[in-house]
Amino acid sequence: MIGQRDHASGAHFAFTDRWGGVSAAPYEELNLGGAVGDDPAAVLRNRERAARELGLAPDRVVWMNQVHGPDVQVVDGPWAADAAVPCVDAIVTARRRLALAVLTADCTPVLLADPAAGVVAAAHAGRPGMVAGVVPAAVGAMVELGADPARIVARTGPAVCGRCYEVPAAMRAEVAAVEPAAHSETSWGTPAVDVTAGVHAQLEWLGVRDRQRSPVCTLESHDHFSYRRDKATGRLAGYVWLD
């Protein structure tokens, strides 16, 4: 269920795989995305299961309405039951034991924490979001709350790799013009984009030194959801929080 876990000085990072949930095909099993066509009751049960496995209260997890943009929201608690979830691709908090979650199925999930400042962030970095600057925006929002990039710990989770993410040559050129590190080539020799490499390059020039990336390519791994592979599929989640 929880494919990867990591702890760093009171900061917790976790990424799910697709197993251990209750969703039926084509979302089997641990689909955590509420906007992909799955039974809402199954998604709720899956979110509860994942939270409890992580030792979290399900109602202390904040989710986003992700739209592939650069916008960031600072949060102090979960959204009110009758409130519309904002359309943002990064959330930041200075509240301890409040978990932030990001949904992906090929895009790069970015988890950030400055335990000394008590600030964490979760960002959804697909190709459009990476180009638009969602990761620098998230780090900037953390700095406004007292974080220091030199102290920030960064973890990126399972995502489609640069050897599998084929794109038209013109698109690769557009992306590389913004972030050259994202320029890539598929294993079969065609133009490609490496979003995770682009994210890590952005973190590097922002001054974030403690970085780790998952070795998992979602398109290659059948233990993970991949939109590019399957189209109708579930969503993985990345979680970050502080003690």
Rosetta blueprint (number, residue, H / E / L):
1 M L
2 I E
3 G E
4 Q E
5 R E
6 D E
7 H E
8 A E
9 S L
10 G L
11 A E
12 H E
13 F E
14 A E
15 F E
16 T E
17 D L
18 R L
19 W L
20 G L
21 G L
22 V L
23 S L
24 A L
25 A L
26 P L
27 Y L
28 E L
29 E L
30 L L
31 N L
32 L L
33 G L
34 G L
35 A L
36 V L
37 G L
38 D L
39 D L
40 P H
41 A H
42 A H
43 V H
44 L H
45 R H
46 N H
47 R H
48 E H
49 R H
50 A H
51 A H
52 R H
53 E H
54 L L
55 G L
56 L L
57 A L
58 P H
59 D H
60 R H
61 V E
62 V E
63 W L
64 M L
65 N E
66 Q L
67 V L
68 H L
69 G L
70 P L
71 D L
72 V E
73 Q E
74 V E
75 V L
76 D L
77 G L
78 P L
79 W L
80 A L
81 A L
82 D L
83 A L
84 A L
85 V L
86 P L
87 C E
88 V L
89 D L
90 A E
91 I E
92 V E
93 T E
94 A L
95 R L
96 R L
97 R L
98 L L
99 A E
100 L E
101 A E
102 V E
103 L E
104 T E
105 A L
106 D L
107 C L
108 T E
109 P E
110 V E
111 L E
112 L E
113 A E
114 D E
115 P L
116 A L
117 A L
118 G L
119 V E
120 V E
121 A E
122 A E
123 A E
124 H E
125 A E
126 G L
127 R H
128 P H
129 G H
130 M H
131 V H
132 A H
133 G L
134 V H
135 V H
136 P H
137 A H
138 A H
139 V H
140 G H
141 A H
142 M H
143 V H
144 E H
145 L L
146 G L
147 A L
148 D L
149 P H
150 A H
151 R H
152 I L
153 V E
154 A E
155 R E
156 T E
157 G L
158 P L
159 A E
160 V L
161 C L
162 G L
163 R L
164 C L
165 Y L
166 E E
167 V L
168 P L
169 A H
170 A H
171 M H
172 R H
173 A H
174 E H
175 V H
176 A H
177 A H
178 V H
179 E L
180 P H
181 A H
182 A H
183 H E
184 S E
185 E E
186 T L
187 S L
188 W L
189 G L
190 T L
191 P E
192 A E
193 V E
194 D L
195 V H
196 T H
197 A H
198 G H
199 V H
200 H H
201 A H
202 Q H
203 L H
204 E H
205 W H
206 L H
207 G L
208 V L
209 R L
210 D E
211 R E
212 Q E
213 R E
214 S L
215 P L
216 V L
217 C E
218 T L
219 L L
220 E L
221 S L
222 H L
223 D L
224 H L
225 F L
226 S L
227 Y H
228 R H
229 R H
230 D H
231 K L
232 A L
233 T L
234 G L
235 R L
236 L E
237 A E
238 G E
239 Y E
240 V E
241 W E
242 L E
243 D L
